[in-house]
Amino acid sequence: MTAKGYPNERFLVDAAWLRAHRDDPDLRLIDARPAAEYAQEHIPGATNVDVNAIGTQNTDPEGVEDFNRRQVAALRAAGVNDGSRVVAYDALSGASAARLVWVLDYYGHDRVHLLDGGLRAWLASGGEVMAETSTPPPGDFTPRPRREAVATYRDILDRLRNDDTVILDTRRRSEYLGTEVRAKRGGTIPGAVHLEWLNHLDADGALRDADALRDLFAAHGITPDKEVIPFCGGGYRSAHAYLVLTMLGYPRVRNYLGSWGEWGNREGLPIEVPEE
């Protein structure tokens, strides 16, 4: 669907593919940006799921259950059916669209893709946009959660300082160092490796080639023999790392859903404040 050399490229489509398939009856195109941006302009035929409005800072069972309830309701309202081929996009190959891809992969829906380069790539290819919004008929999407695709704070606690696991901090360096504090406490999870998610993108906002990203992760000690658990502020930027690592063929990747919004606010969880 693209030509970037990923061993598992099923998650990625480009603007040319979308143009060729946009009239497919099973296609559900989802704009994952905030509702106001969607209403201003979007790819014709797209519905909107404001991904950033659906999160949780509680990964105890009741918190995950509540997240699943709200997320599934939003997917059904966007017209997603069990047989839908879903293509998600945002402004670039961004974290919001990646979050939607991760969610559907977590729910066991294997017909889901990211539009590489997002709306920018669509416009650069000569694609049209529109402002008129539409409401599709409700979908019948049925989630089949895969526990191995999500991490909770308890999963992190069980793996602290475990040589078989890499805890990957995908936030800005200022967040990692604790100089930018976006929770009750600043810093990072003890032993975390820092690699900001924006390093996954090229100058045009599309995903970099597989070889470049493989080398980047390896240089940070993030190798396929390890279990990798990315996190960020709310499980969005980390979903981008989940997507890239999965496409690179890493067999054990889990997105920490609560991320720092939970870890930094939950008393009793250990933190580390790295030196500059």
Backbone as numpy.savetxt, mean C-alpha at the origin, in Angstrom:
# Nx Ny Nz CAx CAy CAz Cx Cy Cz
2.58 -7.10 -18.34 1.76 -5.90 -18.34 2.62 -4.64 -18.34
3.84 -4.74 -17.86 4.86 -3.72 -18.04 6.15 -4.48 -18.35
7.25 -3.77 -18.45 8.51 -4.44 -18.77 9.61 -4.00 -17.82
9.39 -4.20 -16.53 10.34 -3.72 -15.53 11.09 -4.83 -14.83
10.87 -6.06 -15.24 11.69 -7.16 -14.76 11.31 -7.74 -13.41
10.11 -7.47 -12.92 9.70 -8.04 -11.63 9.33 -9.50 -11.82
9.82 -10.39 -10.94 9.43 -11.81 -11.04 7.92 -12.02 -10.89
7.29 -11.18 -10.07 5.86 -11.29 -9.82 5.22 -9.95 -10.20
4.96 -9.78 -11.49 4.51 -8.48 -11.99 2.99 -8.39 -12.15
2.27 -9.35 -11.59 0.83 -9.37 -11.78 0.13 -8.17 -11.16
0.80 -7.48 -10.23 0.18 -6.35 -9.57 0.28 -5.05 -10.37
1.00 -5.05 -11.49 1.35 -3.80 -12.16 0.81 -3.74 -13.58
0.12 -2.65 -13.91 -0.29 -2.37 -15.30 0.12 -0.94 -15.63
0.22 -0.66 -16.93 0.58 0.70 -17.35 -0.59 1.34 -18.09
-0.38 2.59 -18.52 -1.46 3.34 -19.16 -1.91 2.68 -20.46
-0.97 2.11 -21.21 -1.34 1.44 -22.47 -2.25 0.25 -22.20
-1.94 -0.51 -21.16 -2.79 -1.66 -20.81 -4.18 -1.18 -20.42
-4.25 -0.12 -19.62 -5.55 0.38 -19.18 -6.37 0.87 -20.36
-5.74 1.55 -21.30 -6.47 2.03 -22.47 -7.05 0.85 -23.26
-6.29 -0.23 -23.34 -6.75 -1.40 -24.10 -7.86 -2.16 -23.39
-7.93 -2.04 -22.06 -8.87 -2.87 -21.28 -9.95 -2.08 -20.57
-10.00 -0.78 -20.77 -10.89 0.04 -19.95 -12.37 -0.26 -20.18
-12.71 -0.88 -21.32 -14.10 -1.23 -21.59 -14.44 -2.68 -21.23
-13.48 -3.38 -20.62 -13.76 -4.75 -20.20 -14.90 -4.74 -19.17
-15.89 -5.61 -19.31 -17.04 -5.55 -18.40 -16.71 -5.86 -16.95
-15.61 -6.57 -16.71 -15.27 -6.91 -15.34 -14.30 -5.92 -14.70
-13.90 -4.87 -15.44 -12.92 -3.91 -14.91 -13.59 -2.95 -13.94
-12.96 -2.76 -12.77 -13.39 -1.75 -11.82 -12.19 -0.86 -11.54
-12.22 0.36 -12.07 -11.15 1.33 -11.91 -11.43 2.19 -10.69
-10.47 2.25 -9.76 -10.69 2.97 -8.50 -9.63 4.04 -8.31
-10.10 5.25 -8.14 -9.26 6.40 -7.80 -9.14 6.41 -6.28
-7.90 6.24 -5.79 -7.68 6.09 -4.34 -7.32 7.40 -3.66
-7.47 8.52 -4.35 -7.14 9.82 -3.76 -8.30 10.33 -2.89
-8.06 11.41 -2.14 -9.17 12.01 -1.39 -10.33 12.39 -2.31
-11.53 12.40 -1.76 -12.73 12.63 -2.56 -12.70 13.96 -3.30
-12.14 15.00 -2.67 -12.10 16.32 -3.32 -11.23 16.30 -4.57
-10.12 15.56 -4.53 -9.26 15.47 -5.71 -9.93 14.66 -6.81
-10.58 13.60 -6.42 -11.33 12.79 -7.39 -12.40 13.64 -8.09
-13.12 14.45 -7.33 -14.20 15.26 -7.89 -13.67 16.33 -8.84
-12.44 16.75 -8.65 -11.86 17.77 -9.52 -11.55 17.21 -10.91
-10.90 16.04 -10.96 -10.65 15.36 -12.22 -10.24 13.92 -11.95
-10.68 13.03 -12.82 -10.33 11.62 -12.67 -10.45 10.93 -14.02
-9.91 9.73 -14.10 -10.00 8.96 -15.34 -11.45 8.53 -15.54
-11.99 8.70 -16.74 -13.39 8.31 -16.98 -13.65 6.85 -16.61
-14.75 6.65 -15.92 -15.12 5.31 -15.49 -14.66 4.96 -14.10
-13.82 5.81 -13.51 -13.29 5.52 -12.17 -14.31 5.86 -11.09
-14.36 5.02 -10.07 -15.08 5.34 -8.85 -14.04 5.71 -7.79
-14.50 6.18 -6.66 -13.58 6.68 -5.65 -13.69 5.91 -4.34
-12.52 5.54 -3.80 -12.41 5.06 -2.43 -11.34 5.91 -1.76
-11.75 6.75 -0.83 -10.80 7.61 -0.12 -10.03 6.75 0.88
-8.96 6.16 0.40 -8.21 5.17 1.17 -7.68 5.75 2.47
-7.26 7.00 2.45 -6.68 7.60 3.65 -7.68 7.78 4.77
-8.96 7.64 4.47 -9.99 7.79 5.51 -10.27 6.48 6.22
-9.61 5.40 5.82 -9.91 4.08 6.40 -8.63 3.49 6.98
-8.48 3.58 8.27 -7.31 3.03 8.94 -7.66 2.61 10.35
-6.65 2.22 11.11 -6.87 1.86 12.51 -5.58 2.04 13.29
-5.71 2.39 14.54 -4.58 2.43 15.46 -4.75 1.38 16.55
-5.48 0.34 16.23 -5.71 -0.74 17.18 -5.69 -2.07 16.43
-4.62 -2.83 16.57 -4.55 -4.12 15.89 -4.80 -5.30 16.83
-5.43 -5.03 17.98 -6.05 -6.12 18.71 -7.18 -6.66 17.84
-7.66 -7.88 18.10 -8.66 -8.48 17.20 -9.87 -7.60 16.93
-10.37 -6.90 17.95 -11.55 -6.08 17.71 -11.25 -4.90 16.80
-10.02 -4.37 16.87 -9.64 -3.27 16.00 -9.51 -3.70 14.56
-8.90 -4.87 14.33 -8.77 -5.39 12.97 -10.15 -5.72 12.40
-11.01 -6.27 13.23 -12.37 -6.60 12.78 -13.12 -5.34 12.36
-12.99 -4.27 13.14 -13.66 -3.01 12.80 -13.08 -2.43 11.51
-11.75 -2.49 11.36 -11.13 -2.03 10.12 -11.67 -2.81 8.93
-11.73 -4.12 9.05 -12.23 -4.94 7.95 -13.67 -4.59 7.59
-14.48 -4.36 8.58 -15.88 -4.02 8.32 -15.99 -2.73 7.50
-15.25 -1.69 7.92 -15.31 -0.41 7.22 -14.70 -0.49 5.83
-13.59 -1.22 5.71 -12.92 -1.31 4.43 -13.76 -2.09 3.41
-14.32 -3.20 3.83 -15.15 -4.00 2.92 -16.39 -3.22 2.49
-16.98 -2.47 3.40 -18.14 -1.65 3.05 -17.78 -0.63 1.97
-16.58 -0.03 2.08 -16.14 0.95 1.08 -15.90 0.29 -0.27
-15.34 -0.90 -0.28 -15.10 -1.60 -1.54 -16.42 -1.98 -2.21
-17.37 -2.45 -1.44 -18.67 -2.80 -2.02 -19.37 -1.55 -2.56
-19.28 -0.44 -1.82 -19.90 0.80 -2.27 -19.28 1.30 -3.57
-18.00 0.94 -3.81 -17.32 1.32 -5.04 -17.61 0.35 -6.18
-18.47 -0.62 -5.94 -18.88 -1.53 -7.00 -17.99 -2.72 -7.20
-17.15 -3.05 -6.22 -16.25 -4.19 -6.38 -17.01 -5.49 -6.13
-16.91 -6.39 -7.10 -17.52 -7.71 -7.02 -16.44 -8.77 -6.86
-16.84 -9.97 -6.53 -15.87 -11.06 -6.41 -15.15 -11.32 -7.72
-15.81 -11.06 -8.85 -15.19 -11.30 -10.15 -14.54 -10.09 -10.77
-14.46 -8.98 -10.05 -13.90 -7.75 -10.62 -12.40 -7.83 -10.80
-11.92 -7.24 -11.89 -10.50 -6.95 -12.03 -10.33 -5.49 -11.61
-9.68 -5.26 -10.49 -9.57 -3.93 -9.91 -8.23 -3.30 -10.30
-8.29 -2.07 -10.81 -7.08 -1.28 -11.05 -7.17 -0.03 -10.19
-6.19 0.16 -9.32 -6.15 1.31 -8.41 -5.12 2.31 -8.88
-5.42 3.58 -8.72 -4.44 4.61 -9.07 -4.58 5.79 -8.12
-3.51 6.57 -8.03 -3.59 7.90 -7.42 -2.76 8.84 -8.28
-2.17 9.88 -7.70 -1.48 10.86 -8.53 -0.27 10.26 -9.25
0.47 9.41 -8.53 1.67 8.75 -9.07 1.52 7.25 -8.82
2.64 6.53 -8.79 2.60 5.15 -8.26 2.68 5.27 -6.75
1.63 5.77 -6.15 1.69 6.26 -4.79 1.21 5.30 -3.73
1.28 5.78 -2.48 0.98 4.96 -1.32 -0.51 4.67 -1.18
-1.36 5.60 -1.62 -2.80 5.36 -1.49 -3.25 4.22 -2.39
-2.81 4.23 -3.64 -3.16 3.15 -4.55 -2.55 1.84 -4.09
-1.30 1.90 -3.62 -0.65 0.68 -3.12 -1.39 0.12 -1.92
-1.92 0.99 -1.07 -2.69 0.53 0.08 -3.93 -0.24 -0.37
-4.60 0.25 -1.42 -5.78 -0.45 -1.91 -5.39 -1.80 -2.51
-4.27 -1.85 -3.21 -3.80 -3.13 -3.75 -3.49 -4.09 -2.61
-2.79 -3.59 -1.58 -2.49 -4.46 -0.44 -3.77 -4.98 0.22
-4.74 -4.09 0.43 -5.99 -4.50 1.08 -6.64 -5.65 0.33
-6.74 -5.52 -0.99 -7.40 -6.57 -1.75 -6.57 -7.85 -1.78
-5.25 -7.72 -1.79 -4.41 -8.91 -1.71 -4.57 -9.57 -0.34
-4.62 -8.77 0.70 -4.86 -9.28 2.05 -6.20 -10.01 2.13
-7.20 -9.51 1.40 -8.51 -10.14 1.41 -8.61 -11.32 0.43
-7.51 -11.71 -0.17 -7.49 -12.88 -1.03 -8.02 -12.65 -2.43
-8.09 -11.39 -2.88 -8.57 -11.05 -4.22 -7.35 -10.88 -5.12
-7.10 -11.85 -6.00 -5.85 -11.83 -6.76 -5.94 -11.08 -8.08
-7.09 -10.51 -8.40 -7.22 -9.73 -9.64 -7.21 -8.24 -9.28
-6.06 -7.76 -8.84 -5.91 -6.37 -8.44 -4.57 -5.85 -8.92
-4.56 -4.60 -9.39 -3.36 -4.03 -10.00 -3.20 -2.56 -9.62
-1.96 -2.11 -9.68 -1.61 -0.69 -9.52 -1.36 -0.12 -10.90
-1.91 1.06 -11.20 -1.60 1.76 -12.44 -0.26 2.46 -12.26
0.76 1.96 -12.94 2.11 2.49 -12.76 2.18 3.93 -13.26
2.66 4.82 -12.39 2.75 6.23 -12.73 1.48 7.01 -12.45
0.38 6.30 -12.17 -0.86 6.93 -11.76 -1.45 7.89 -12.78
-2.15 8.88 -12.26 -2.83 9.86 -13.11 -1.82 10.63 -13.97
-0.64 10.89 -13.43 0.37 11.60 -14.21 0.73 10.83 -15.47
0.94 9.53 -15.35 1.28 8.72 -16.51 0.12 8.64 -17.49
-1.11 8.56 -16.97 -2.28 8.51 -17.84 -2.37 9.78 -18.68
-2.18 10.94 -18.05 -2.23 12.21 -18.77 -1.08 12.33 -19.77
0.10 11.88 -19.37 1.26 11.95 -20.26 1.08 11.09 -21.50
0.28 10.04 -21.38 0.03 9.14 -22.51 -1.10 9.65 -23.42
-1.64 10.81 -23.08 -2.74 11.38 -23.87 -4.11 11.01 -23.37
-4.18 10.40 -22.20 -5.47 10.00 -21.65 -6.31 11.18 -21.22
-7.60 11.06 -21.36 -8.51 12.12 -20.99 -8.94 12.00 -19.53
-9.48 13.08 -18.99 -10.02 13.08 -17.63 -11.39 13.73 -17.65
-12.13 13.55 -16.57 -13.44 14.17 -16.44 -13.66 14.53 -14.97
-14.67 15.37 -14.73 -15.00 15.78 -13.37 -16.30 15.17 -12.88
-17.17 14.78 -13.80 -18.46 14.23 -13.42 -18.27 12.91 -12.67
-18.90 12.80 -11.53 -18.79 11.59 -10.72 -19.99 10.68 -10.94
-19.81 9.41 -10.62 -20.89 8.45 -10.77 -20.87 7.48 -9.60
-22.02 6.92 -9.32 -22.14 5.94 -8.25 -22.51 4.60 -8.85
-21.64 3.61 -8.77 -21.94 2.31 -9.38 -22.92 1.52 -8.51
-23.53 0.50 -9.07 -24.35 -0.41 -8.24 -23.46 -1.06 -7.18
-23.96 -1.30 -5.98 -23.15 -1.93 -4.92 -22.61 -3.29 -5.38
-21.37 -3.58 -4.97 -20.75 -4.84 -5.31 -21.04 -5.91 -4.28
-20.65 -7.13 -4.63 -20.88 -8.27 -3.74 -19.57 -8.84 -3.20
-18.54 -7.99 -3.13 -17.21 -8.46 -2.74 -17.24 -9.21 -1.41
-16.58 -10.38 -1.39 -16.49 -11.20 -0.18 -15.04 -11.31 0.24
-14.66 -10.78 1.41 -13.25 -10.87 1.85 -12.91 -12.26 2.36
-11.70 -12.67 2.07 -11.15 -13.92 2.61 -9.78 -13.60 3.19
-9.75 -12.97 4.37 -8.49 -12.44 4.91 -7.39 -13.48 5.01
-6.21 -13.08 4.58 -5.02 -13.91 4.68 -4.17 -13.36 5.83
-4.16 -14.03 6.93 -3.47 -13.55 8.14 -1.99 -13.29 7.88
-1.40 -14.04 6.94 0.04 -13.90 6.69 0.39 -12.60 5.97
-0.60 -11.82 5.52 -0.32 -10.57 4.81 -0.37 -9.35 5.72
-0.79 -9.52 6.97 -0.93 -8.39 7.89 -0.17 -8.68 9.17
0.37 -7.62 9.77 1.06 -7.74 11.06 0.36 -6.86 12.08
0.32 -7.33 13.32 -0.20 -6.57 14.45 0.96 -6.18 15.37
0.64 -5.36 16.36 1.70 -4.98 17.29 2.22 -6.20 18.05
1.37 -7.18 18.28 1.82 -8.39 18.97 2.79 -9.19 18.10
2.54 -9.21 16.79 3.49 -9.87 15.88 4.86 -9.19 15.94
4.85 -7.87 16.00 6.12 -7.13 16.09 6.84 -7.47 17.39
6.11 -7.44 18.49 6.72 -7.75 19.79 7.36 -9.13 19.78
6.72 -10.07 19.16 7.25 -11.44 19.11 8.53 -11.54 18.29
8.80 -10.53 17.44 9.92 -10.62 16.51 11.01 -9.59 16.76
10.92 -8.82 17.82 11.94 -7.82 18.10 13.31 -8.48 18.24
14.28 -7.91 17.53 15.68 -8.39 17.56 15.80 -9.82 17.05
14.84 -10.26 16.25 14.89 -11.60 15.66 15.69 -11.52 14.37
16.75 -12.30 14.26 17.61 -12.23 13.08 16.91 -12.67 11.81
15.79 -13.36 11.94 15.06 -13.83 10.77 14.07 -12.81 10.24
13.89 -11.70 10.95 12.88 -10.70 10.60 13.51 -9.32 10.46
13.12 -8.60 9.41 13.50 -7.19 9.24 12.25 -6.35 9.48
12.33 -5.46 10.46 11.28 -4.46 10.67 11.70 -3.24 9.86
10.92 -2.87 8.87 11.30 -1.86 7.89 10.52 -0.58 8.11
11.22 0.50 8.46 10.62 1.81 8.67 10.64 2.57 7.35
9.47 2.80 6.76 9.38 3.42 5.43 9.07 4.91 5.50
9.11 5.50 6.70 8.74 6.90 6.86 9.89 7.84 6.47
9.62 9.13 6.58 10.67 10.12 6.38 11.75 9.95 7.44
12.96 10.37 7.11 14.06 10.22 8.06 13.79 11.00 9.35
13.14 12.15 9.24 12.83 12.94 10.42 11.88 12.19 11.36
10.96 11.43 10.82 10.07 10.61 11.65 10.85 9.49 12.32
11.70 8.85 11.54 12.53 7.75 12.06 13.42 8.23 13.21
14.00 9.42 13.07 14.90 9.95 14.08 14.16 10.54 15.28
12.86 10.74 15.15 12.08 11.30 16.25 12.10 12.81 16.31
12.67 13.47 15.30 12.64 14.94 15.26 11.31 15.45 14.71
10.60 14.62 13.99 9.23 14.90 13.56 8.33 13.90 14.28
7.54 14.38 15.20 6.75 13.49 16.05 5.29 13.58 15.65
4.72 12.45 15.23 3.34 12.41 14.76 2.48 11.47 15.60
2.91 11.20 16.82 2.16 10.39 17.78 2.53 10.91 19.17
2.09 10.22 20.21 2.47 10.65 21.56 3.98 10.59 21.75
4.61 9.63 21.09 6.05 9.45 21.22 6.68 9.45 19.84
7.93 9.91 19.77 8.68 9.89 18.52 9.76 8.84 18.56
10.28 8.51 17.39 11.33 7.51 17.30 10.92 6.39 16.37
11.40 5.21 16.64 11.11 4.07 15.78 11.01 2.80 16.61
10.65 1.73 15.96 10.60 0.42 16.62 12.03 -0.07 16.81
12.39 -0.59 17.97 13.77 -1.02 18.22 14.28 -1.99 17.14
15.46 -1.65 16.62 16.10 -2.50 15.62 15.63 -2.30 14.20
14.72 -1.34 13.98 14.16 -1.16 12.64 15.22 -0.65 11.67
15.10 -1.08 10.42 15.92 -0.60 9.31 15.14 0.51 8.61
15.82 1.63 8.34 15.12 2.75 7.70 15.40 2.80 6.20
14.33 2.84 5.41 14.43 3.06 3.96 13.12 3.70 3.52
13.16 4.99 3.24 11.94 5.72 2.91 11.32 5.19 1.62
10.01 5.09 1.60 9.28 4.49 0.48 9.47 5.24 -0.83
9.74 6.53 -0.78 9.91 7.30 -2.01 11.09 6.82 -2.84
12.00 6.08 -2.21 13.12 5.50 -2.96 12.66 4.45 -3.96
11.42 4.02 -3.88 10.90 3.04 -4.82 10.57 3.66 -6.18
10.49 5.00 -6.24 9.97 5.69 -7.42 11.08 6.34 -8.24
10.84 6.45 -9.55 11.76 7.19 -10.40 11.34 8.65 -10.47
12.02 9.43 -11.30 11.78 10.87 -11.37 10.38 11.20 -11.87
9.74 10.27 -12.58 8.40 10.51 -13.10 7.30 10.03 -12.16
7.69 9.47 -11.01 6.70 8.98 -10.07 6.21 7.59 -10.37
6.89 6.87 -11.28 6.58 5.47 -11.56 7.54 4.59 -10.78
7.25 3.29 -10.71 8.13 2.37 -10.00 9.45 2.21 -10.75
10.53 2.14 -10.01 11.83 1.86 -10.61 11.89 0.41 -11.08
12.86 0.13 -11.94 13.03 -1.24 -12.43 13.38 -2.18 -11.28
13.07 -3.45 -11.49 13.27 -4.45 -10.46 14.73 -4.55 -10.02
15.67 -4.52 -10.95 17.08 -4.68 -10.59 17.54 -3.58 -9.65
17.12 -2.35 -9.92 17.51 -1.22 -9.08 16.95 -1.37 -7.68
15.70 -1.80 -7.56 15.09 -1.95 -6.25 15.63 -3.16 -5.51
15.92 -4.21 -6.23 16.53 -5.39 -5.60 17.86 -5.02 -4.97
18.67 -4.27 -5.69 19.97 -3.84 -5.16 19.80 -2.89 -3.98
18.80 -2.02 -4.06 18.55 -1.07 -2.97 18.20 -1.79 -1.68
17.29 -2.74 -1.75 16.91 -3.47 -0.55 18.07 -4.31 -0.01
18.81 -4.95 -0.90 19.93 -5.78 -0.47 20.98 -4.95 0.24
21.20 -3.72 -0.23 22.19 -2.84 0.40 21.80 -2.47 1.82
20.52 -2.60 2.15 20.03 -2.31 3.50 19.80 -3.59 4.31
20.28 -4.71 3.81 20.13 -5.96 4.53 18.74 -6.56 4.46
17.94 -6.10 3.49 16.57 -6.58 3.34 16.59 -7.59 2.20
16.71 -8.87 2.54 16.92 -9.92 1.55 15.78 -10.93 1.58
15.58 -11.69 0.48 14.41 -12.57 0.38 14.37 -13.70 1.40
15.48 -14.02 2.04 15.47 -15.09 3.04 14.87 -14.62 4.36
14.62 -13.31 4.50 14.08 -12.76 5.74 12.57 -12.55 5.63
11.91 -12.62 6.76 10.56 -12.09 6.85 10.69 -10.57 6.96
9.90 -9.85 6.19 9.97 -8.38 6.19 8.63 -7.81 6.62
8.66 -6.93 7.64 7.44 -6.28 8.12 7.62 -4.77 8.00
7.10 -4.16 6.94 7.19 -2.71 6.80 6.16 -2.01 7.69
6.51 -0.79 8.10 5.54 0.06 8.79 5.81 1.51 8.42
4.83 2.37 8.70 4.97 3.81 8.45 4.18 4.53 9.54
3.37 5.52 9.17 2.55 6.19 10.15 1.20 5.53 10.35
0.65 5.00 9.24 -0.68 4.40 9.33 -0.90 3.20 8.45
0.18 2.62 7.92 0.06 1.42 7.10 -0.16 1.69 5.63
0.15 2.91 5.17 -0.04 3.27 3.77 1.28 3.22 3.00
2.26 3.99 3.46 3.58 3.94 2.83 4.18 2.54 2.95
3.90 1.88 4.06 4.39 0.51 4.24 3.71 -0.46 3.28
2.46 -0.17 2.90 1.79 -1.00 1.89 2.52 -0.92 0.56
3.11 0.23 0.28 3.89 0.39 -0.94 5.10 -0.54 -0.91
5.77 -0.60 0.24 6.90 -1.53 0.38 6.44 -2.97 0.26
5.30 -3.28 0.86 4.73 -4.63 0.73 4.56 -4.98 -0.73
3.98 -4.07 -1.49 3.72 -4.32 -2.90 5.01 -4.56 -3.68
5.99 -3.67 -3.49 7.25 -3.78 -4.23 7.99 -5.06 -3.86
8.08 -5.36 -2.58 8.78 -6.56 -2.14 8.09 -7.82 -2.64
6.78 -7.83 -2.63 6.04 -8.99 -3.13 6.29 -9.17 -4.63
6.30 -8.05 -5.38 6.58 -8.16 -6.81 8.01 -8.64 -7.08
8.92 -8.31 -6.17 10.30 -8.77 -6.31 10.47 -10.24 -5.94
9.41 -10.86 -5.44 9.45 -12.28 -5.12 9.79 -12.61 -3.69
9.79 -11.62 -2.80 10.01 -11.91 -1.38 8.83 -12.73 -0.87
9.09 -13.89 -0.28 7.98 -14.80 0.05 7.25 -14.48 1.35
7.89 -13.71 2.25 7.28 -13.45 3.57 7.28 -11.95 3.84
6.21 -11.30 3.49 6.07 -9.86 3.72 4.71 -9.62 4.37
4.71 -8.81 5.44 3.47 -8.51 6.16 3.43 -7.01 6.43
2.34 -6.38 6.09 2.18 -4.95 6.33 1.67 -4.73 7.76
2.38 -3.89 8.53 1.93 -3.58 9.88 0.81 -2.56 9.77
-0.41 -3.00 9.94 -1.58 -2.18 9.71 -1.64 -0.97 10.63
-1.39 -1.15 11.92 -1.48 -0.03 12.86 -0.32 0.94 12.77
0.85 0.43 12.42 2.08 1.22 12.22 2.34 2.18 13.38
3.05 3.28 13.11 3.46 4.15 14.22 2.28 4.84 14.89
1.19 4.99 14.15 0.00 5.56 14.78 -0.47 4.73 15.96
-0.24 3.43 15.90 -0.53 2.57 17.04 0.67 2.48 17.96
1.83 2.12 17.39 3.01 1.84 18.22 3.41 3.07 19.05
3.42 4.23 18.44 3.85 5.44 19.14 2.85 5.93 20.16
1.61 5.51 20.03 0.55 5.95 20.95 0.21 4.92 22.02
0.64 3.69 21.82 0.27 2.62 22.75 1.33 2.53 23.86
0.93 2.89 25.06 1.87 2.88 26.19 2.38 1.46 26.44
3.65 1.37 26.79 4.24 0.10 27.14 5.01 -0.56 26.02
4.80 -0.13 24.78 5.56 -0.70 23.66 6.93 -0.01 23.60
8.00 -0.76 23.41 9.34 -0.16 23.43 9.60 0.68 22.19
10.35 1.75 22.35 10.75 2.59 21.24 12.24 2.81 21.28
12.75 3.27 20.16 14.18 3.59 20.03 14.29 4.94 19.33
15.17 5.78 19.84 15.41 7.07 19.20 16.83 7.03 18.63
16.96 6.79 17.31 18.30 6.65 16.72 19.09 7.94 16.79
20.41 7.81 16.82 21.27 8.97 16.72 21.34 9.40 15.25
21.58 10.67 15.01 21.61 11.23 13.66 22.61 10.48 12.79
